[in-house]
Amino acid sequence: MDELNLLQSSGLSLPSPAYLFGAIIFGIIGFAAYRYGKKTTLSYPKWIGVALMLYPYAISRTWLLYLVGASLCSALYFFRHQ
């Protein structure tokens, strides 16, 4: 418990379960999109998949995680055959 107080006093906090769930789900979708893009030699799904896997490291707000993830997933849907 002292370690948790030490982390919080230094400005760090643990992510919520909703954030962890979203990061895992979007990471899995991103990995699948990357594999699909690499297998079919399509660049858009491959790079959107990379973005889906990496963006949770740059975003700390849960609502923003879901907003960006949904936007990237919709971009993946629209650009899946280009």
PDB file with one MODEL, atoms N, CA, C and O in Angstrom:
MODEL        1
ATOM      1  N   MET A   1       0.816  -1.188   0.000  1.00  0.00           N
ATOM      2  CA  MET A   1       0.000   0.000   0.000  1.00  0.00           C
ATOM      3  C   MET A   1       0.863   1.257   0.000  1.00  0.00           C
ATOM      4  O   MET A   1       0.457   2.284  -0.543  1.00  0.00           O
ATOM      5  N   ASP A   2       2.037   1.188   0.597  1.00  0.00           N
ATOM      6  CA  ASP A   2       2.929   2.339   0.601  1.00  0.00           C
ATOM      7  C   ASP A   2       3.439   2.650  -0.801  1.00  0.00           C
ATOM      8  O   ASP A   2       3.674   3.811  -1.134  1.00  0.00           O
ATOM      9  N   GLU A   3       3.611   1.610  -1.629  1.00  0.00           N
ATOM     10  CA  GLU A   3       4.068   1.827  -2.990  1.00  0.00           C
ATOM     11  C   GLU A   3       3.023   2.588  -3.795  1.00  0.00           C
ATOM     12  O   GLU A   3       3.368   3.452  -4.601  1.00  0.00           O
ATOM     13  N   LEU A   4       1.734   2.271  -3.579  1.00  0.00           N
ATOM     14  CA  LEU A   4       0.663   2.959  -4.275  1.00  0.00           C
ATOM     15  C   LEU A   4       0.612   4.428  -3.871  1.00  0.00           C
ATOM     16  O   LEU A   4       0.427   5.298  -4.722  1.00  0.00           O
ATOM     17  N   ASN A   5       0.774   4.709  -2.591  1.00  0.00           N
ATOM     18  CA  ASN A   5       0.801   6.098  -2.135  1.00  0.00           C
ATOM     19  C   ASN A   5       2.014   6.841  -2.691  1.00  0.00           C
ATOM     20  O   ASN A   5       1.924   8.021  -3.027  1.00  0.00           O
ATOM     21  N   LEU A   6       3.138   6.153  -2.787  1.00  0.00           N
ATOM     22  CA  LEU A   6       4.342   6.759  -3.349  1.00  0.00           C
ATOM     23  C   LEU A   6       4.145   7.100  -4.825  1.00  0.00           C
ATOM     24  O   LEU A   6       4.561   8.166  -5.279  1.00  0.00           O
ATOM     25  N   LEU A   7       3.507   6.191  -5.577  1.00  0.00           N
ATOM     26  CA  LEU A   7       3.224   6.461  -6.984  1.00  0.00           C
ATOM     27  C   LEU A   7       2.270   7.635  -7.153  1.00  0.00           C
ATOM     28  O   LEU A   7       2.474   8.491  -8.013  1.00  0.00           O
ATOM     29  N   GLN A   8       1.227   7.670  -6.327  1.00  0.00           N
ATOM     30  CA  GLN A   8       0.257   8.752  -6.432  1.00  0.00           C
ATOM     31  C   GLN A   8       0.861  10.093  -6.033  1.00  0.00           C
ATOM     32  O   GLN A   8       0.509  11.122  -6.608  1.00  0.00           O
ATOM     33  N   SER A   9       1.749  10.096  -5.072  1.00  0.00           N
ATOM     34  CA  SER A   9       2.379  11.353  -4.660  1.00  0.00           C
ATOM     35  C   SER A   9       3.351  11.869  -5.715  1.00  0.00           C
ATOM     36  O   SER A   9       3.621  13.068  -5.777  1.00  0.00           O
ATOM     37  N   SER A  10       3.874  10.973  -6.541  1.00  0.00           N
ATOM     38  CA  SER A  10       4.779  11.408  -7.605  1.00  0.00           C
ATOM     39  C   SER A  10       4.032  11.736  -8.893  1.00  0.00           C
ATOM     40  O   SER A  10       4.665  12.038  -9.905  1.00  0.00           O
ATOM     41  N   GLY A  11       2.703  11.685  -8.882  1.00  0.00           N
ATOM     42  CA  GLY A  11       1.911  12.075 -10.040  1.00  0.00           C
ATOM     43  C   GLY A  11       1.499  10.933 -10.944  1.00  0.00           C
ATOM     44  O   GLY A  11       0.896  11.173 -11.990  1.00  0.00           O
ATOM     45  N   LEU A  12       1.799   9.717 -10.581  1.00  0.00           N
ATOM     46  CA  LEU A  12       1.419   8.554 -11.393  1.00  0.00           C
ATOM     47  C   LEU A  12       0.195   7.893 -10.787  1.00  0.00           C
ATOM     48  O   LEU A  12       0.035   7.856  -9.567  1.00  0.00           O
ATOM     49  N   SER A  13      -0.670   7.372 -11.652  1.00  0.00           N
ATOM     50  CA  SER A  13      -1.839   6.642 -11.169  1.00  0.00           C
ATOM     51  C   SER A  13      -2.081   5.434 -12.066  1.00  0.00           C
ATOM     52  O   SER A  13      -1.648   5.404 -13.218  1.00  0.00           O
ATOM     53  N   LEU A  14      -2.760   4.469 -11.538  1.00  0.00           N
ATOM     54  CA  LEU A  14      -3.061   3.260 -12.293  1.00  0.00           C
ATOM     55  C   LEU A  14      -4.249   3.507 -13.214  1.00  0.00           C
ATOM     56  O   LEU A  14      -5.171   4.228 -12.832  1.00  0.00           O
ATOM     57  N   PRO A  15      -4.258   2.933 -14.413  1.00  0.00           N
ATOM     58  CA  PRO A  15      -5.391   3.129 -15.315  1.00  0.00           C
ATOM     59  C   PRO A  15      -6.622   2.377 -14.821  1.00  0.00           C
ATOM     60  O   PRO A  15      -6.515   1.398 -14.084  1.00  0.00           O
ATOM     61  N   SER A  16      -7.779   2.848 -15.236  1.00  0.00           N
ATOM     62  CA  SER A  16      -9.034   2.213 -14.832  1.00  0.00           C
ATOM     63  C   SER A  16      -9.220   0.907 -15.610  1.00  0.00           C
ATOM     64  O   SER A  16      -8.592   0.708 -16.649  1.00  0.00           O
ATOM     65  N   PRO A  17     -10.080   0.022 -15.108  1.00  0.00           N
ATOM     66  CA  PRO A  17     -10.349  -1.217 -15.849  1.00  0.00           C
ATOM     67  C   PRO A  17     -10.944  -0.963 -17.229  1.00  0.00           C
ATOM     68  O   PRO A  17     -10.678  -1.726 -18.157  1.00  0.00           O
ATOM     69  N   ALA A  18     -11.745   0.092 -17.385  1.00  0.00           N
ATOM     70  CA  ALA A  18     -12.312   0.416 -18.699  1.00  0.00           C
ATOM     71  C   ALA A  18     -11.211   0.802 -19.675  1.00  0.00           C
ATOM     72  O   ALA A  18     -11.279   0.449 -20.852  1.00  0.00           O
ATOM     73  N   TYR A  19     -10.201   1.520 -19.205  1.00  0.00           N
ATOM     74  CA  TYR A  19      -9.075   1.898 -20.057  1.00  0.00           C
ATOM     75  C   TYR A  19      -8.282   0.661 -20.474  1.00  0.00           C
ATOM     76  O   TYR A  19      -7.930   0.512 -21.644  1.00  0.00           O
ATOM     77  N   LEU A  20      -8.005  -0.214 -19.531  1.00  0.00           N
ATOM     78  CA  LEU A  20      -7.251  -1.432 -19.847  1.00  0.00           C
ATOM     79  C   LEU A  20      -7.999  -2.312 -20.839  1.00  0.00           C
ATOM     80  O   LEU A  20      -7.399  -2.867 -21.760  1.00  0.00           O
ATOM     81  N   PHE A  21      -9.311  -2.439 -20.650  1.00  0.00           N
ATOM     82  CA  PHE A  21     -10.132  -3.236 -21.557  1.00  0.00           C
ATOM     83  C   PHE A  21     -10.089  -2.648 -22.967  1.00  0.00           C
ATOM     84  O   PHE A  21      -9.910  -3.380 -23.941  1.00  0.00           O
ATOM     85  N   GLY A  22     -10.252  -1.326 -23.076  1.00  0.00           N
ATOM     86  CA  GLY A  22     -10.213  -0.680 -24.385  1.00  0.00           C
ATOM     87  C   GLY A  22      -8.861  -0.820 -25.060  1.00  0.00           C
ATOM     88  O   GLY A  22      -8.788  -1.076 -26.262  1.00  0.00           O
ATOM     89  N   ALA A  23      -7.787  -0.655 -24.292  1.00  0.00           N
ATOM     90  CA  ALA A  23      -6.444  -0.773 -24.860  1.00  0.00           C
ATOM     91  C   ALA A  23      -6.199  -2.189 -25.378  1.00  0.00           C
ATOM     92  O   ALA A  23      -5.581  -2.363 -26.428  1.00  0.00           O
ATOM     93  N   ILE A  24      -6.671  -3.190 -24.662  1.00  0.00           N
ATOM     94  CA  ILE A  24      -6.487  -4.576 -25.093  1.00  0.00           C
ATOM     95  C   ILE A  24      -7.315  -4.870 -26.346  1.00  0.00           C
ATOM     96  O   ILE A  24      -6.816  -5.473 -27.296  1.00  0.00           O
ATOM     97  N   ILE A  25      -8.573  -4.446 -26.346  1.00  0.00           N
ATOM     98  CA  ILE A  25      -9.449  -4.708 -27.487  1.00  0.00           C
ATOM     99  C   ILE A  25      -8.926  -4.021 -28.742  1.00  0.00           C
ATOM    100  O   ILE A  25      -8.839  -4.648 -29.798  1.00  0.00           O
ATOM    101  N   PHE A  26      -8.575  -2.734 -28.639  1.00  0.00           N
ATOM    102  CA  PHE A  26      -8.075  -2.023 -29.817  1.00  0.00           C
ATOM    103  C   PHE A  26      -6.718  -2.560 -30.248  1.00  0.00           C
ATOM    104  O   PHE A  26      -6.395  -2.529 -31.436  1.00  0.00           O
ATOM    105  N   GLY A  27      -5.928  -3.043 -29.321  1.00  0.00           N
ATOM    106  CA  GLY A  27      -4.662  -3.665 -29.680  1.00  0.00           C
ATOM    107  C   GLY A  27      -4.857  -4.951 -30.459  1.00  0.00           C
ATOM    108  O   GLY A  27      -4.126  -5.220 -31.412  1.00  0.00           O
ATOM    109  N   ILE A  28      -5.832  -5.743 -30.062  1.00  0.00           N
ATOM    110  CA  ILE A  28      -6.133  -6.985 -30.778  1.00  0.00           C
ATOM    111  C   ILE A  28      -6.658  -6.689 -32.180  1.00  0.00           C
ATOM    112  O   ILE A  28      -6.257  -7.331 -33.150  1.00  0.00           O
ATOM    113  N   ILE A  29      -7.564  -5.705 -32.278  1.00  0.00           N
ATOM    114  CA  ILE A  29      -8.088  -5.315 -33.592  1.00  0.00           C
ATOM    115  C   ILE A  29      -6.949  -4.795 -34.469  1.00  0.00           C
ATOM    116  O   ILE A  29      -6.889  -5.100 -35.660  1.00  0.00           O
ATOM    117  N   GLY A  30      -6.056  -4.019 -33.884  1.00  0.00           N
ATOM    118  CA  GLY A  30      -4.921  -3.492 -34.630  1.00  0.00           C
ATOM    119  C   GLY A  30      -3.987  -4.582 -35.111  1.00  0.00           C
ATOM    120  O   GLY A  30      -3.486  -4.522 -36.234  1.00  0.00           O
ATOM    121  N   PHE A  31      -3.749  -5.572 -34.278  1.00  0.00           N
ATOM    122  CA  PHE A  31      -2.892  -6.688 -34.682  1.00  0.00           C
ATOM    123  C   PHE A  31      -3.521  -7.464 -35.832  1.00  0.00           C
ATOM    124  O   PHE A  31      -2.831  -7.853 -36.775  1.00  0.00           O
ATOM    125  N   ALA A  32      -4.843  -7.690 -35.753  1.00  0.00           N
ATOM    126  CA  ALA A  32      -5.535  -8.403 -36.832  1.00  0.00           C
ATOM    127  C   ALA A  32      -5.501  -7.592 -38.125  1.00  0.00           C
ATOM    128  O   ALA A  32      -5.319  -8.154 -39.205  1.00  0.00           O
ATOM    129  N   ALA A  33      -5.673  -6.280 -38.020  1.00  0.00           N
ATOM    130  CA  ALA A  33      -5.629  -5.426 -39.216  1.00  0.00           C
ATOM    131  C   ALA A  33      -4.230  -5.413 -39.811  1.00  0.00           C
ATOM    132  O   ALA A  33      -4.075  -5.449 -41.032  1.00  0.00           O
ATOM    133  N   TYR A  34      -3.216  -5.361 -38.963  1.00  0.00           N
ATOM    134  CA  TYR A  34      -1.839  -5.389 -39.454  1.00  0.00           C
ATOM    135  C   TYR A  34      -1.550  -6.691 -40.199  1.00  0.00           C
ATOM    136  O   TYR A  34      -0.962  -6.680 -41.280  1.00  0.00           O
ATOM    137  N   ARG A  35      -1.965  -7.799 -39.618  1.00  0.00           N
ATOM    138  CA  ARG A  35      -1.733  -9.098 -40.269  1.00  0.00           C
ATOM    139  C   ARG A  35      -2.478  -9.192 -41.598  1.00  0.00           C
ATOM    140  O   ARG A  35      -1.943  -9.706 -42.580  1.00  0.00           O
ATOM    141  N   TYR A  36      -3.720  -8.690 -41.625  1.00  0.00           N
ATOM    142  CA  TYR A  36      -4.500  -8.702 -42.860  1.00  0.00           C
ATOM    143  C   TYR A  36      -3.837  -7.829 -43.927  1.00  0.00           C
ATOM    144  O   TYR A  36      -3.733  -8.234 -45.085  1.00  0.00           O
ATOM    145  N   GLY A  37      -3.391  -6.638 -43.541  1.00  0.00           N
ATOM    146  CA  GLY A  37      -2.738  -5.747 -44.496  1.00  0.00           C
ATOM    147  C   GLY A  37      -1.427  -6.307 -45.011  1.00  0.00           C
ATOM    148  O   GLY A  37      -1.089  -6.142 -46.183  1.00  0.00           O
ATOM    149  N   LYS A  38      -0.699  -6.963 -44.144  1.00  0.00           N
ATOM    150  CA  LYS A  38       0.575  -7.557 -44.563  1.00  0.00           C
ATOM    151  C   LYS A  38       0.339  -8.763 -45.481  1.00  0.00           C
ATOM    152  O   LYS A  38       1.067  -8.961 -46.454  1.00  0.00           O
ATOM    153  N   LYS A  39      -0.668  -9.551 -45.167  1.00  0.00           N
ATOM    154  CA  LYS A  39      -0.958 -10.747 -45.963  1.00  0.00           C
ATOM    155  C   LYS A  39      -1.450 -10.388 -47.364  1.00  0.00           C
ATOM    156  O   LYS A  39      -1.106 -11.052 -48.341  1.00  0.00           O
ATOM    157  N   THR A  40      -2.266  -9.317 -47.451  1.00  0.00           N
ATOM    158  CA  THR A  40      -2.826  -8.931 -48.739  1.00  0.00           C
ATOM    159  C   THR A  40      -2.029  -7.825 -49.415  1.00  0.00           C
ATOM    160  O   THR A  40      -2.427  -7.359 -50.484  1.00  0.00           O
ATOM    161  N   THR A  41      -0.937  -7.396 -48.840  1.00  0.00           N
ATOM    162  CA  THR A  41      -0.069  -6.309 -49.317  1.00  0.00           C
ATOM    163  C   THR A  41      -0.836  -5.005 -49.538  1.00  0.00           C
ATOM    164  O   THR A  41      -0.569  -4.276 -50.493  1.00  0.00           O
ATOM    165  N   LEU A  42      -1.786  -4.718 -48.651  1.00  0.00           N
ATOM    166  CA  LEU A  42      -2.504  -3.452 -48.667  1.00  0.00           C
ATOM    167  C   LEU A  42      -1.909  -2.561 -47.590  1.00  0.00           C
ATOM    168  O   LEU A  42      -1.757  -2.983 -46.443  1.00  0.00           O
ATOM    169  N   SER A  43      -1.573  -1.332 -47.953  1.00  0.00           N
ATOM    170  CA  SER A  43      -0.875  -0.478 -46.992  1.00  0.00           C
ATOM    171  C   SER A  43      -1.814   0.174 -45.974  1.00  0.00           C
ATOM    172  O   SER A  43      -1.435   0.322 -44.812  1.00  0.00           O
ATOM    173  N   TYR A  44      -3.029   0.569 -46.376  1.00  0.00           N
ATOM    174  CA  TYR A  44      -3.908   1.246 -45.433  1.00  0.00           C
ATOM    175  C   TYR A  44      -4.265   0.387 -44.217  1.00  0.00           C
ATOM    176  O   TYR A  44      -4.106   0.853 -43.089  1.00  0.00           O
ATOM    177  N   PRO A  45      -4.741  -0.849 -44.401  1.00  0.00           N
ATOM    178  CA  PRO A  45      -5.040  -1.651 -43.203  1.00  0.00           C
ATOM    179  C   PRO A  45      -3.808  -1.924 -42.354  1.00  0.00           C
ATOM    180  O   PRO A  45      -3.897  -1.996 -41.128  1.00  0.00           O
ATOM    181  N   LYS A  46      -2.672  -2.075 -42.997  1.00  0.00           N
ATOM    182  CA  LYS A  46      -1.446  -2.356 -42.246  1.00  0.00           C
ATOM    183  C   LYS A  46      -1.083  -1.177 -41.344  1.00  0.00           C
ATOM    184  O   LYS A  46      -0.792  -1.376 -40.165  1.00  0.00           O
ATOM    185  N   TRP A  47      -1.094   0.038 -41.874  1.00  0.00           N
ATOM    186  CA  TRP A  47      -0.689   1.195 -41.079  1.00  0.00           C
ATOM    187  C   TRP A  47      -1.757   1.632 -40.083  1.00  0.00           C
ATOM    188  O   TRP A  47      -1.430   2.146 -39.013  1.00  0.00           O
ATOM    189  N   ILE A  48      -3.025   1.435 -40.421  1.00  0.00           N
ATOM    190  CA  ILE A  48      -4.074   1.709 -39.430  1.00  0.00           C
ATOM    191  C   ILE A  48      -3.968   0.707 -38.289  1.00  0.00           C
ATOM    192  O   ILE A  48      -4.212   1.063 -37.136  1.00  0.00           O
ATOM    193  N   GLY A  49      -3.614  -0.527 -38.585  1.00  0.00           N
ATOM    194  CA  GLY A  49      -3.388  -1.532 -37.552  1.00  0.00           C
ATOM    195  C   GLY A  49      -2.243  -1.155 -36.631  1.00  0.00           C
ATOM    196  O   GLY A  49      -2.333  -1.336 -35.416  1.00  0.00           O
ATOM    197  N   VAL A  50      -1.175  -0.636 -37.195  1.00  0.00           N
ATOM    198  CA  VAL A  50      -0.042  -0.170 -36.376  1.00  0.00           C
ATOM    199  C   VAL A  50      -0.493   0.970 -35.473  1.00  0.00           C
ATOM    200  O   VAL A  50      -0.144   1.012 -34.294  1.00  0.00           O
ATOM    201  N   ALA A  51      -1.271   1.894 -36.031  1.00  0.00           N
ATOM    202  CA  ALA A  51      -1.774   3.019 -35.230  1.00  0.00           C
ATOM    203  C   ALA A  51      -2.681   2.526 -34.106  1.00  0.00           C
ATOM    204  O   ALA A  51      -2.612   3.037 -32.988  1.00  0.00           O
ATOM    205  N   LEU A  52      -3.527   1.544 -34.388  1.00  0.00           N
ATOM    206  CA  LEU A  52      -4.414   0.996 -33.348  1.00  0.00           C
ATOM    207  C   LEU A  52      -3.626   0.319 -32.233  1.00  0.00           C
ATOM    208  O   LEU A  52      -4.035   0.353 -31.072  1.00  0.00           O
ATOM    209  N   MET A  53      -2.515  -0.285 -32.575  1.00  0.00           N
ATOM    210  CA  MET A  53      -1.720  -0.946 -31.541  1.00  0.00           C
ATOM    211  C   MET A  53      -0.921   0.039 -30.692  1.00  0.00           C
ATOM    212  O   MET A  53      -0.675  -0.217 -29.514  1.00  0.00           O
ATOM    213  N   LEU A  54      -0.515   1.160 -31.280  1.00  0.00           N
ATOM    214  CA  LEU A  54       0.410   2.055 -30.584  1.00  0.00           C
ATOM    215  C   LEU A  54      -0.231   3.270 -29.911  1.00  0.00           C
ATOM    216  O   LEU A  54       0.347   3.808 -28.967  1.00  0.00           O
ATOM    217  N   TYR A  55      -1.398   3.720 -30.360  1.00  0.00           N
ATOM    218  CA  TYR A  55      -1.929   4.961 -29.822  1.00  0.00           C
ATOM    219  C   TYR A  55      -2.309   4.908 -28.341  1.00  0.00           C
ATOM    220  O   TYR A  55      -2.279   5.959 -27.702  1.00  0.00           O
ATOM    221  N   PRO A  56      -2.664   3.766 -27.749  1.00  0.00           N
ATOM    222  CA  PRO A  56      -2.968   3.794 -26.308  1.00  0.00           C
ATOM    223  C   PRO A  56      -1.788   4.229 -25.441  1.00  0.00           C
ATOM    224  O   PRO A  56      -1.986   4.655 -24.303  1.00  0.00           O
ATOM    225  N   TYR A  57      -0.577   4.128 -25.956  1.00  0.00           N
ATOM    226  CA  TYR A  57       0.581   4.575 -25.187  1.00  0.00           C
ATOM    227  C   TYR A  57       0.659   6.094 -25.106  1.00  0.00           C
ATOM    228  O   TYR A  57       1.306   6.631 -24.207  1.00  0.00           O
ATOM    229  N   ALA A  58       0.010   6.790 -26.033  1.00  0.00           N
ATOM    230  CA  ALA A  58       0.088   8.251 -26.078  1.00  0.00           C
ATOM    231  C   ALA A  58      -1.130   8.934 -25.463  1.00  0.00           C
ATOM    232  O   ALA A  58      -1.107  10.145 -25.241  1.00  0.00           O
ATOM    233  N   ILE A  59      -2.183   8.188 -25.186  1.00  0.00           N
ATOM    234  CA  ILE A  59      -3.431   8.770 -24.684  1.00  0.00           C
ATOM    235  C   ILE A  59      -3.684   8.259 -23.270  1.00  0.00           C
ATOM    236  O   ILE A  59      -3.572   7.062 -23.003  1.00  0.00           O
ATOM    237  N   SER A  60      -4.027   9.177 -22.368  1.00  0.00           N
ATOM    238  CA  SER A  60      -4.248   8.765 -20.983  1.00  0.00           C
ATOM    239  C   SER A  60      -5.706   8.866 -20.539  1.00  0.00           C
ATOM    240  O   SER A  60      -6.054   8.315 -19.494  1.00  0.00           O
ATOM    241  N   ARG A  61      -6.549   9.531 -21.271  1.00  0.00           N
ATOM    242  CA  ARG A  61      -7.972   9.664 -20.929  1.00  0.00           C
ATOM    243  C   ARG A  61      -8.768   8.513 -21.540  1.00  0.00           C
ATOM    244  O   ARG A  61      -8.561   8.158 -22.701  1.00  0.00           O
ATOM    245  N   THR A  62      -9.674   7.934 -20.761  1.00  0.00           N
ATOM    246  CA  THR A  62     -10.446   6.785 -21.223  1.00  0.00           C
ATOM    247  C   THR A  62     -11.385   7.168 -22.353  1.00  0.00           C
ATOM    248  O   THR A  62     -11.476   6.444 -23.344  1.00  0.00           O
ATOM    249  N   TRP A  63     -12.083   8.285 -22.230  1.00  0.00           N
ATOM    250  CA  TRP A  63     -13.032   8.680 -23.274  1.00  0.00           C
ATOM    251  C   TRP A  63     -12.306   8.969 -24.583  1.00  0.00           C
ATOM    252  O   TRP A  63     -12.830   8.682 -25.659  1.00  0.00           O
ATOM    253  N   LEU A  64     -11.121   9.528 -24.498  1.00  0.00           N
ATOM    254  CA  LEU A  64     -10.345   9.813 -25.700  1.00  0.00           C
ATOM    255  C   LEU A  64      -9.816   8.518 -26.328  1.00  0.00           C
ATOM    256  O   LEU A  64      -9.713   8.415 -27.551  1.00  0.00           O
ATOM    257  N   LEU A  65      -9.486   7.545 -25.497  1.00  0.00           N
ATOM    258  CA  LEU A  65      -9.053   6.241 -25.996  1.00  0.00           C
ATOM    259  C   LEU A  65     -10.145   5.616 -26.856  1.00  0.00           C
ATOM    260  O   LEU A  65      -9.872   5.116 -27.948  1.00  0.00           O
ATOM    261  N   TYR A  66     -11.386   5.645 -26.362  1.00  0.00           N
ATOM    262  CA  TYR A  66     -12.490   5.052 -27.110  1.00  0.00           C
ATOM    263  C   TYR A  66     -12.848   5.879 -28.345  1.00  0.00           C
ATOM    264  O   TYR A  66     -13.226   5.314 -29.372  1.00  0.00           O
ATOM    265  N   LEU A  67     -12.737   7.193 -28.263  1.00  0.00           N
ATOM    266  CA  LEU A  67     -13.041   8.045 -29.412  1.00  0.00           C
ATOM    267  C   LEU A  67     -12.039   7.820 -30.544  1.00  0.00           C
ATOM    268  O   LEU A  67     -12.436   7.633 -31.694  1.00  0.00           O
ATOM    269  N   VAL A  68     -10.767   7.837 -30.232  1.00  0.00           N
ATOM    270  CA  VAL A  68      -9.734   7.619 -31.255  1.00  0.00           C
ATOM    271  C   VAL A  68      -9.804   6.188 -31.770  1.00  0.00           C
ATOM    272  O   VAL A  68      -9.646   5.958 -32.969  1.00  0.00           O
ATOM    273  N   GLY A  69     -10.038   5.222 -30.887  1.00  0.00           N
ATOM    274  CA  GLY A  69     -10.135   3.831 -31.316  1.00  0.00           C
ATOM    275  C   GLY A  69     -11.300   3.594 -32.257  1.00  0.00           C
ATOM    276  O   GLY A  69     -11.165   2.887 -33.255  1.00  0.00           O
ATOM    277  N   ALA A  70     -12.448   4.184 -31.939  1.00  0.00           N
ATOM    278  CA  ALA A  70     -13.611   4.050 -32.822  1.00  0.00           C
ATOM    279  C   ALA A  70     -13.363   4.736 -34.159  1.00  0.00           C
ATOM    280  O   ALA A  70     -13.785   4.236 -35.202  1.00  0.00           O
ATOM    281  N   SER A  71     -12.687   5.869 -34.135  1.00  0.00           N
ATOM    282  CA  SER A  71     -12.360   6.576 -35.386  1.00  0.00           C
ATOM    283  C   SER A  71     -11.409   5.754 -36.246  1.00  0.00           C
ATOM    284  O   SER A  71     -11.603   5.647 -37.456  1.00  0.00           O
ATOM    285  N   LEU A  72     -10.396   5.180 -35.638  1.00  0.00           N
ATOM    286  CA  LEU A  72      -9.455   4.358 -36.403  1.00  0.00           C
ATOM    287  C   LEU A  72     -10.122   3.084 -36.919  1.00  0.00           C
ATOM    288  O   LEU A  72      -9.814   2.632 -38.022  1.00  0.00           O
ATOM    289  N   CYS A  73     -11.021   2.507 -36.143  1.00  0.00           N
ATOM    290  CA  CYS A  73     -11.738   1.314 -36.610  1.00  0.00           C
ATOM    291  C   CYS A  73     -12.663   1.647 -37.774  1.00  0.00           C
ATOM    292  O   CYS A  73     -12.796   0.857 -38.708  1.00  0.00           O
ATOM    293  N   SER A  74     -13.305   2.818 -37.721  1.00  0.00           N
ATOM    294  CA  SER A  74     -14.149   3.205 -38.854  1.00  0.00           C
ATOM    295  C   SER A  74     -13.292   3.498 -40.079  1.00  0.00           C
ATOM    296  O   SER A  74     -13.699   3.177 -41.195  1.00  0.00           O
ATOM    297  N   ALA A  75     -12.114   4.101 -39.902  1.00  0.00           N
ATOM    298  CA  ALA A  75     -11.193   4.314 -41.022  1.00  0.00           C
ATOM    299  C   ALA A  75     -10.740   2.968 -41.589  1.00  0.00           C
ATOM    300  O   ALA A  75     -10.599   2.815 -42.802  1.00  0.00           O
ATOM    301  N   LEU A  76     -10.520   2.016 -40.721  1.00  0.00           N
ATOM    302  CA  LEU A  76     -10.144   0.676 -41.180  1.00  0.00           C
ATOM    303  C   LEU A  76     -11.242   0.051 -42.005  1.00  0.00           C
ATOM    304  O   LEU A  76     -10.962  -0.617 -43.000  1.00  0.00           O
ATOM    305  N   TYR A  77     -12.495   0.254 -41.613  1.00  0.00           N
ATOM    306  CA  TYR A  77     -13.624  -0.290 -42.358  1.00  0.00           C
ATOM    307  C   TYR A  77     -13.726   0.349 -43.739  1.00  0.00           C
ATOM    308  O   TYR A  77     -13.945  -0.343 -44.733  1.00  0.00           O
ATOM    309  N   PHE A  78     -13.565   1.672 -43.801  1.00  0.00           N
ATOM    310  CA  PHE A  78     -13.730   2.369 -45.086  1.00  0.00           C
ATOM    311  C   PHE A  78     -12.545   2.169 -46.029  1.00  0.00           C
ATOM    312  O   PHE A  78     -12.726   2.180 -47.246  1.00  0.00           O
ATOM    313  N   PHE A  79     -11.340   1.989 -45.496  1.00  0.00           N
ATOM    314  CA  PHE A  79     -10.158   1.853 -46.332  1.00  0.00           C
ATOM    315  C   PHE A  79      -9.651   0.406 -46.405  1.00  0.00           C
ATOM    316  O   PHE A  79      -8.474   0.194 -46.698  1.00  0.00           O
ATOM    317  N   ARG A  80     -10.479  -0.562 -46.156  1.00  0.00           N
ATOM    318  CA  ARG A  80     -10.007  -1.942 -46.066  1.00  0.00           C
ATOM    319  C   ARG A  80      -9.602  -2.526 -47.423  1.00  0.00           C
ATOM    320  O   ARG A  80      -8.811  -3.469 -47.459  1.00  0.00           O
ATOM    321  N   HIS A  81     -10.109  -2.007 -48.518  1.00  0.00           N
ATOM    322  CA  HIS A  81      -9.795  -2.575 -49.834  1.00  0.00           C
ATOM    323  C   HIS A  81      -8.976  -1.642 -50.711  1.00  0.00           C
ATOM    324  O   HIS A  81      -8.870  -1.882 -51.914  1.00  0.00           O
ATOM    325  N   GLN A  82      -8.398  -0.597 -50.159  1.00  0.00           N
ATOM    326  CA  GLN A  82      -7.631   0.346 -50.979  1.00  0.00           C
ATOM    327  C   GLN A  82      -6.161   0.107 -50.860  1.00  0.00           C
ATOM    328  O   GLN A  82      -5.368   0.811 -51.485  1.00  0.00           O
TER     329      GLN A  82
ENDMDL
END
